[in-house]
Amino acid sequence: MTAARIESAALPRGTVLAGARLVLPGGVVENGRLVVDGTRIAAVTGVTDAAAGAAGADGGGAAGAGDLDLAGYTVLPGFVDLHVHGGGGASYASGIAEEALRAARTHLEHGTTTTVASTVTGEIDEVARQAHVLSELVEDGVLAGIHFEGPFISHNRCGAHRPDLLRDPDPALVRKLVDAARGHAKMVTLAPELPGGLESVRMLAELGVIAAVGHTDSDYAKTLEAIEAGASVATHLFNAMPGIAHRAPGPIVALLEDERVTVELINDGVHLHPSVLDLAYGTAGASRVALITDAMGAAGMGDGLYPLGPLQVEVRNGVAMLTDGSSIAGSTLTLDVAFKRSVTVSGLSLTQAVESLCAVPARLLGLDGTVGSLEAGKLADLVVVDSATHDLVAVMRRGEWITGGERFATVPAP
């Protein structure tokens, strides 16, 4: 496959976005200025809120002639999703390139400018075939990598994965899927307590692929062993794993307490009670939390029936469940909604939300040199939201408007 791309509208070189609130690594800039030159951010100017308060200064100034006037809007880095199965009625596990493009486009229009495509449990050869298709989209720049969720997971915690297709994480089988991704495997979720689990964690760490603990029946001690072996992510923490008991802390406590572990959280109001989200942030902090969607094909769509790998899912009132009612089956979440919920319901600051939606996953993927924050030299991947409502307004990827850019007027010369 060649030249797979998503249509967009390029900006003139040296375009200035002015007058906006900018969420930067060091804090929030009011009335800032951001220069886009080609695919990159050329400059960011303004004084962060903390520095402005100390110095009595403000940001970079109002829009001038030729600038795009973004007064009343907030500019964030493009969102980075580590864990997403589909959207727009399409699934990454279909093994069909056109479906994968549709899913990527759906989430891109909701602000996810960097996507790792997640598969679901299937026959090993079929998942390997899917990986081959997805790897071509990585090479075309549509996707940032591949995440294998299943089949190396616990029968007791399989959730929306077909039980008869589950396999122990034999290192040879794990390596087969990694090799099928042609160097683009970013993460493998597995249950470390299963035969071959720890050996596979070690192998993945040696290969530079993230080993994630998830869909597991592991206890506290075995989870610690997995972390020592190289596991560095908790797949949708709290979901599909034993809960916390006072004499059996289980995997959750082990994953939360170790500073080497990044924890995924699904902030959709369905997967986690608000107090549980608060517990995770209070223990791990925003610097170790990656907010994900775990979205399936219904994201960006309405209620109805949808496939999730070999299983069928029914979505009612935006909640995805297996048709037999036995398990939540991913989400219908998009990251713009996760952002708004994080700052309006969960009480996160703008900088905390951006850290968990952008900087943390970018760093985990080794992409923090190019995405994940608004800094000169990085790709011009931007999300624009209304400063008052936090609703999505526009999305830019690599210096090109994907949606919403037409609303910003160029300031005329006096």
C-alpha positions in Angstrom: 0.0 0.0 0.0 1.3 3.5 -0.8 0.1 7.0 -0.5 -2.6 6.2 2.0 -3.5 9.6 3.6 -6.3 11.6 5.1 -7.4 14.7 3.2 -6.7 18.0 4.9 -6.1 21.7 4.2 -2.5 23.0 4.4 -1.7 26.4 6.0 0.5 29.0 4.3 4.0 28.7 5.7 4.7 30.9 8.7 1.0 31.1 9.8 0.6 32.7 13.2 -2.2 31.5 15.6 -2.6 34.4 18.0 -4.6 35.4 21.0 -5.3 31.9 22.2 -4.8 30.2 25.5 -1.9 27.7 25.0 -1.4 24.7 27.3 2.3 24.3 27.5 4.5 21.8 29.5 5.3 24.6 32.0 1.8 25.9 32.4 -0.9 27.8 30.7 -0.2 30.9 28.5 -3.0 33.4 28.1 -3.1 35.4 24.9 -0.2 33.4 23.4 1.2 33.1 19.9 2.1 29.9 18.0 3.8 29.9 14.6 3.2 27.0 12.2 5.7 26.6 9.4 5.1 23.6 7.1 4.5 20.5 9.2 6.2 21.9 12.3 5.7 24.4 15.1 8.3 27.1 14.4 7.8 29.1 17.6 5.7 29.4 20.7 5.7 32.7 22.6 4.0 33.9 25.8 4.4 33.7 29.5 2.9 30.8 31.5 0.2 31.6 34.1 2.6 31.0 37.0 5.3 33.2 35.6 2.8 35.9 34.6 1.4 36.0 38.1 4.9 36.5 39.5 6.0 39.1 37.0 2.8 40.9 36.3 3.0 40.0 32.6 0.6 38.4 30.1 1.2 36.3 27.0 2.3 37.1 23.6 -0.2 39.7 22.5 -3.4 39.9 20.5 -3.6 38.9 16.9 -2.0 41.3 14.4 -2.4 41.8 10.7 -2.2 38.5 8.8 -2.5 36.4 12.0 -5.3 33.9 12.6 -7.3 35.3 15.5 -7.9 32.5 18.1 -9.1 34.7 21.0 -11.6 32.8 23.1 -10.1 29.4 22.2 -7.6 27.1 23.9 -4.9 25.3 21.9 -3.7 21.9 23.1 -1.3 19.3 21.6 -2.9 16.7 19.5 -4.1 13.7 21.5 -2.2 10.4 21.6 -4.2 7.2 22.0 -2.3 4.1 23.1 -5.3 1.8 23.0 -8.1 2.0 20.4 -9.8 -0.8 18.4 -11.9 1.2 15.9 -14.4 4.0 15.2 -16.7 5.3 12.6 -18.3 1.9 12.2 -14.9 0.4 11.4 -12.5 -1.9 13.2 -8.8 -2.2 13.1 -9.3 -6.0 13.7 -11.1 -6.3 10.3 -7.8 -6.6 8.5 -9.2 -4.3 5.8 -7.1 -1.2 5.1 -10.2 1.0 4.1 -11.8 0.2 7.5 -8.6 1.1 9.3 -8.4 4.4 7.5 -12.1 5.1 8.4 -11.4 4.4 12.1 -8.3 6.6 12.1 -10.1 9.4 10.4 -13.0 9.2 12.9 -10.7 9.6 15.9 -8.5 12.2 14.1 -11.6 14.4 13.6 -12.0 14.1 17.4 -8.5 15.3 18.1 -6.4 12.1 18.1 -3.5 12.9 15.9 -1.4 10.0 16.9 -3.1 6.5 17.0 -1.8 3.1 18.0 -4.2 0.6 16.5 -5.3 -2.2 18.8 -6.3 -5.7 17.7 -8.5 -8.2 19.6 -8.2 -11.9 20.3 -8.4 -14.1 17.1 -6.7 -17.0 15.5 -2.9 -16.3 15.6 -2.6 -16.4 11.8 -5.5 -14.1 11.4 -4.1 -11.6 13.9 -0.8 -11.8 12.1 -2.5 -11.0 8.8 -4.2 -8.0 10.4 -0.8 -6.8 11.7 0.6 -7.0 8.2 -2.2 -4.7 6.9 -1.9 -2.3 9.8 1.9 -2.1 9.4 1.5 -0.7 5.9 -0.6 2.1 7.4 2.1 2.8 9.9 4.6 3.0 7.1 2.2 5.4 5.3 2.1 7.7 8.4 -1.6 7.0 9.2 -0.9 5.0 12.4 1.9 5.2 15.0 2.1 1.5 15.7 0.2 -1.7 16.7 -1.0 -3.0 20.0 -1.9 -6.6 20.4 -4.5 -7.1 23.1 -5.0 -10.9 23.2 -5.0 -13.7 22.7 -2.4 -14.1 25.6 -4.8 -13.3 28.4 -6.7 -15.0 31.2 -9.9 -17.0 30.7 -11.1 -15.7 34.0 -10.7 -12.1 32.9 -11.2 -12.2 29.2 -14.0 -9.6 29.0 -14.9 -9.1 25.3 -12.5 -11.6 24.0 -13.6 -15.0 22.7 -12.6 -17.6 25.3 -11.9 -20.5 22.9 -9.3 -18.5 21.0 -7.2 -17.6 24.0 -3.7 -18.9 24.2 -0.9 -19.1 26.8 1.8 -16.5 26.0 4.3 -18.9 24.5 7.3 -16.7 23.6 7.3 -18.2 20.1 3.7 -17.2 19.5 4.2 -13.8 20.9 7.2 -13.3 18.7 5.2 -14.4 15.7 2.8 -11.5 16.1 5.6 -9.1 16.8 7.4 -10.1 13.7 4.2 -9.9 11.7 4.1 -6.2 12.6 7.4 -5.7 10.7 9.0 -3.5 13.4 5.8 -1.6 14.2 4.6 -3.5 17.3 4.4 -1.0 20.1 2.7 -3.0 22.8 1.5 -6.5 23.8 -1.1 -7.0 26.5 -0.7 -10.3 28.4 -1.5 -12.1 31.6 1.9 -12.7 33.3 0.6 -15.5 35.5 0.0 -17.8 32.5 2.7 -20.3 31.3 5.3 -18.4 29.4 4.1 -15.0 30.7 7.3 -13.8 32.4 9.5 -15.2 29.6 7.4 -13.3 27.1 7.6 -10.1 29.2 11.4 -10.4 29.2 11.5 -11.1 25.5 9.3 -8.1 24.7 11.5 -5.8 26.8 14.6 -7.0 25.0 12.8 -6.3 21.6 11.9 -2.8 22.7 8.1 -3.6 22.7 6.0 -2.5 25.6 4.8 -5.4 27.8 1.5 -4.5 29.3 -0.2 -6.3 32.2 -3.9 -6.7 31.5 -6.9 -9.1 31.3 -5.1 -10.9 34.1 -5.9 -13.0 37.2 -2.4 -12.3 38.6 -1.8 -11.7 42.3 0.4 -9.0 43.8 3.6 -11.0 43.9 3.4 -12.3 40.3 2.6 -8.7 39.1 5.8 -7.5 40.9 7.7 -10.2 39.1 6.3 -9.1 35.8 7.3 -5.5 36.5 10.8 -6.6 37.4 10.9 -8.6 34.2 10.1 -5.4 32.2 6.3 -4.9 32.1 5.8 -1.1 32.1 2.0 -0.6 31.4 -1.2 -1.5 33.0 -3.9 -2.1 30.4 -7.1 -0.2 31.4 -6.2 -0.4 35.1 -9.0 -1.7 37.3 -10.9 -3.3 34.4 -10.4 -7.0 33.7 -8.3 -7.8 36.7 -8.9 -8.7 40.4 -9.9 -5.9 42.7 -8.1 -4.7 45.8 -8.6 -6.7 49.0 -7.1 -5.8 52.3 -5.0 -9.0 52.6 -4.8 -9.6 48.8 -3.8 -6.3 47.1 -3.7 -8.0 43.7 -2.2 -6.5 40.5 -3.8 -3.0 41.0 -1.7 -2.0 44.0 1.5 -3.4 42.5 0.9 -1.5 39.2 -0.1 1.7 41.0 2.8 1.8 43.4 5.7 1.2 41.0 7.0 4.4 39.4 8.2 2.4 36.4 4.6 1.6 35.4 2.2 3.8 33.3 -1.4 3.1 34.0 -4.1 3.4 31.3 -7.5 4.7 32.4 -10.8 5.0 30.5 -12.5 8.2 31.7 -15.9 7.7 30.0 -18.1 7.6 33.2 -18.8 3.9 32.5 -15.6 2.0 33.1 -14.5 3.7 36.3 -16.3 5.4 39.2 -15.1 9.0 39.7 -13.6 8.1 43.1 -11.5 5.3 41.5 -10.2 7.7 38.9 -9.3 10.1 41.8 -7.5 7.2 43.6 -5.4 6.5 40.5 -4.4 10.1 40.1 -3.8 10.6 43.8 -1.5 7.5 43.8 0.3 7.6 40.5 -0.1 11.3 39.5 -0.8 12.7 36.0 2.8 11.9 34.9 2.0 8.1 35.1 -1.5 8.1 33.8 -2.4 7.7 30.1 -6.0 8.4 29.3 -7.2 6.1 26.5 -10.4 5.4 24.7 -10.4 1.5 24.3 -12.9 2.5 21.7 -14.5 0.0 19.3 -16.2 0.6 16.0 -19.2 2.4 17.5 -17.1 5.4 18.5 -18.4 8.4 16.5 -21.6 6.4 15.6 -25.0 5.8 17.2 -26.5 2.9 19.0 -26.8 -0.5 17.3 -25.0 -3.8 16.6 -21.2 -3.8 15.8 -18.5 -6.4 15.4 -15.5 -6.6 17.8 -13.2 -9.1 16.3 -15.2 -12.4 16.1 -17.8 -11.2 18.7 -20.9 -9.1 18.4 -21.5 -5.9 20.5 -24.7 -4.0 21.2 -24.5 -0.3 21.9 -27.3 1.2 24.0 -27.2 4.8 25.1 -23.5 4.9 24.1 -22.5 1.9 26.3 -21.0 -1.1 24.5 -21.8 -4.6 25.8 -21.4 -8.0 24.4 -24.8 -9.1 23.0 -25.1 -11.8 25.7 -24.7 -9.0 28.3 -21.7 -10.7 30.0 -19.2 -7.9 29.6 -18.5 -4.3 28.7 -17.0 -4.4 25.2 -14.7 -1.5 25.0 -16.1 2.0 24.7 -17.6 4.5 22.4 -15.3 7.2 23.8 -13.3 9.8 21.8 -10.4 11.7 23.4 -12.0 15.1 23.0 -14.8 13.8 25.2 -12.3 12.4 27.6 -10.5 15.8 27.8 -13.7 17.7 28.5 -14.8 15.2 31.1 -11.4 15.3 32.8 -11.5 19.1 33.3 -15.2 19.6 33.9 -16.1 16.4 35.9 -12.9 14.9 37.2 -11.4 18.2 38.3 -8.1 17.9 36.5 -6.3 21.0 35.6 -5.6 21.8 31.9 -2.0 20.8 32.3 -2.8 17.6 34.1 -5.3 16.6 31.4 -2.9 17.4 28.6 -0.1 15.5 30.3 -2.2 12.3 30.5 -3.8 12.7 27.0 -0.6 13.8 25.2 2.8 13.9 26.9 2.6 10.6 28.8 1.6 8.4 25.9 4.0 10.2 23.6 6.9 9.6 26.0 5.9 5.9 26.5 5.9 5.4 22.7 9.3 7.1 22.3 7.6 9.9 20.2 8.0 12.7 22.7 10.7 14.3 20.4 8.0 15.0 17.8 4.5 15.0 19.4 2.9 15.3 22.8 3.5 19.0 23.7 3.4 22.5 22.1 7.1 23.2 21.6 9.1 24.6 18.7 10.4 21.9 16.4 7.6 19.4 17.1 5.0 18.5 14.6 2.1 21.0 14.3 -0.5 18.6 15.7 -3.0 20.8 17.5 -6.4 20.6 19.0 -8.5 23.7 19.5 -11.3 23.8 22.0 -13.7 26.5 23.2 -12.1 28.1 26.3 -15.5 28.4 28.1 -17.1 25.1 27.3 -14.0 22.9 26.5 -15.8 21.6 23.4 -13.8 20.6 20.3 -13.6 23.3 17.7 -10.8 22.4 15.3 -8.0 19.8 14.7 -4.7 20.3 12.9 -2.3 17.4 11.9 1.2 18.1 10.6 0.3 21.7 9.8 -2.9 21.0 8.0 -6.4 21.6 9.2 -8.4 18.4 9.4 -11.6 20.1 10.6 -12.7 23.4 11.8 -9.9 25.6 10.5 -12.3 27.7 8.3 -13.8 29.4 11.3 -10.6 31.3 12.2 -10.4 34.7 10.4 -7.2 36.3 9.2 -6.8 39.7 10.8 -6.8 42.3 8.0 -4.1 45.0 7.7 -5.2 48.4 9.1 
